[in-house]
């Protein structure tokens, strides 16, 4: 997904979307390491949400306060997709604190 060719990037994204659960640890690590490309960060967070792994709970919680609305959107979506008590509590707390509506 770091290739400059848009087609290659989209192909990699599509592959990872189908297999995100198998790569969740790597996706979380790549998200943490990526600082230069906001679009790539958004795609990585979307893929992490698609993985539906509780390993991402803390990452999603942190991104609820993000100033980047795209990252915040995928954090909310990721927590919704987890559909756990802890995820619901994180969403409720973020609403109470005014981070999300």
Sine and cosine of phi, psi and omega as CSV:
sin_phi,cos_phi,sin_psi,cos_psi,sin_omega,cos_omega
0.00,0.00,-0.08,1.00,0.02,-1.00
-1.00,-0.04,-0.02,1.00,0.02,-1.00
-0.91,0.41,0.47,-0.88,0.01,-1.00
-0.98,0.21,-0.46,0.89,-0.01,-1.00
-0.94,0.35,0.87,-0.49,-0.04,-1.00
-0.86,0.51,-0.60,0.80,0.00,-1.00
-0.90,0.43,-0.67,0.74,0.03,-1.00
-0.91,0.42,-0.66,0.75,0.03,-1.00
-0.88,0.48,-0.71,0.70,-0.01,-1.00
-0.91,0.40,-0.63,0.78,0.04,-1.00
-0.88,0.47,-0.68,0.73,0.02,-1.00
-0.90,0.44,-0.68,0.73,0.03,-1.00
-0.87,0.49,-0.72,0.69,-0.02,-1.00
-0.88,0.47,-0.66,0.75,0.05,-1.00
-0.88,0.48,-0.76,0.66,-0.05,-1.00
-0.92,0.40,-0.52,0.85,0.03,-1.00
-0.87,0.49,-0.64,0.77,0.00,-1.00
-0.96,0.29,-0.38,0.93,-0.11,-0.99
-0.81,-0.58,0.36,0.93,-0.11,-0.99
-0.85,0.53,-0.59,0.81,-0.03,-1.00
-0.89,0.46,-0.49,0.87,0.01,-1.00
-0.98,0.19,-0.27,0.96,-0.09,-1.00
-0.86,-0.51,0.31,0.95,-0.14,-0.99
-0.86,0.51,-0.66,0.75,0.00,-1.00
-0.88,0.47,-0.69,0.72,0.01,-1.00
-0.92,0.39,-0.63,0.78,0.02,-1.00
-0.90,0.43,-0.67,0.74,0.03,-1.00
-0.90,0.45,-0.67,0.74,0.02,-1.00
-0.91,0.42,-0.67,0.74,0.03,-1.00
-0.91,0.43,-0.64,0.77,0.04,-1.00
-0.87,0.49,-0.71,0.71,-0.01,-1.00
-0.90,0.43,-0.57,0.82,-0.06,-1.00
-0.99,0.14,-0.40,0.91,-0.08,-1.00
-0.98,0.19,0.86,-0.51,0.01,-1.00
-0.81,-0.59,-0.22,0.97,-0.14,-0.99
-0.99,-0.12,-0.53,0.85,-0.17,-0.99
-0.91,-0.42,0.99,-0.17,-0.03,-1.00
-0.89,0.46,-0.55,0.83,0.03,-1.00
-0.91,0.42,-0.65,0.76,0.03,-1.00
-0.92,0.39,-0.64,0.77,0.05,-1.00
-0.86,0.51,-0.66,0.75,0.01,-1.00
-0.90,0.43,-0.72,0.69,0.03,-1.00
-0.87,0.49,-0.67,0.75,0.01,-1.00
-0.89,0.46,-0.68,0.73,0.00,-1.00
-0.92,0.40,-0.60,0.80,0.08,-1.00
-0.88,0.48,-0.70,0.72,0.01,-1.00
-0.90,0.43,-0.63,0.77,0.04,-1.00
-0.89,0.45,-0.64,0.77,0.07,-1.00
-0.88,0.47,-0.68,0.74,0.00,-1.00
-0.88,0.47,-0.46,0.89,-0.01,-1.00
-0.93,0.37,-0.43,0.90,0.00,-1.00
0.80,0.60,0.72,0.69,-0.04,-1.00
-0.95,-0.31,0.71,-0.70,0.05,-1.00
-0.92,0.40,-0.22,0.97,0.07,-1.00
-0.88,0.47,-0.37,0.93,-0.06,-1.00
-1.00,-0.07,0.02,1.00,-0.07,-1.00
-0.80,0.59,-0.77,0.64,-0.03,-1.00
-0.91,0.42,-0.63,0.78,0.04,-1.00
-0.88,0.48,-0.72,0.69,0.02,-1.00
-0.89,0.46,-0.66,0.75,0.04,-1.00
-0.85,0.53,-0.72,0.70,-0.01,-1.00
-0.89,0.46,-0.63,0.77,-0.07,-1.00
-0.97,0.23,-0.21,0.98,0.06,-1.00
-0.88,0.47,-0.44,0.90,-0.01,-1.00
-0.99,-0.13,0.12,0.99,-0.07,-1.00
-0.93,0.38,0.62,-0.79,0.05,-1.00
-0.97,0.26,-0.36,0.93,0.04,-1.00
-0.98,0.19,0.93,-0.36,-0.07,-1.00
-0.89,0.46,-0.51,0.86,0.03,-1.00
-0.91,0.41,-0.69,0.72,0.03,-1.00
-0.92,0.39,-0.65,0.76,0.03,-1.00
-0.88,0.47,-0.66,0.75,0.03,-1.00
-0.85,0.52,-0.74,0.68,-0.04,-1.00
-0.95,0.30,-0.43,0.91,0.11,-0.99
-0.92,0.39,-0.71,0.70,0.05,-1.00
-0.88,0.48,-0.74,0.67,-0.03,-1.00
-0.88,0.47,-0.65,0.76,0.03,-1.00
-0.88,0.47,-0.67,0.74,0.04,-1.00
-0.92,0.40,-0.65,0.76,0.06,-1.00
-0.88,0.48,-0.65,0.76,-0.02,-1.00
-0.95,0.32,-0.47,0.88,0.08,-1.00
-0.91,0.42,-0.65,0.76,0.07,-1.00
0.81,0.59,0.75,0.66,0.06,-1.00
-0.88,-0.47,0.23,-0.97,0.04,-1.00
-0.88,0.48,-0.68,0.74,-0.01,-1.00
-0.90,0.45,-0.64,0.77,0.02,-1.00
-0.91,0.42,-0.69,0.73,0.04,-1.00
-0.89,0.46,-0.64,0.77,0.03,-1.00
-0.90,0.44,-0.65,0.76,0.02,-1.00
-0.89,0.45,-0.68,0.74,0.04,-1.00
-0.91,0.42,-0.69,0.72,0.02,-1.00
-0.87,0.49,-0.67,0.74,0.01,-1.00
-0.91,0.42,-0.67,0.75,0.02,-1.00
-0.90,0.44,-0.61,0.79,0.07,-1.00
-0.91,0.41,-0.71,0.71,-0.01,-1.00
-0.89,0.46,-0.55,0.84,0.00,-1.00
-1.00,0.07,-0.06,1.00,0.05,-1.00
0.99,0.14,0.22,0.98,0.01,-1.00
-0.97,0.24,-0.55,0.83,0.04,-1.00
-0.72,-0.69,0.31,-0.95,0.02,-1.00
-0.94,-0.34,0.00,0.00,0.00,0.00
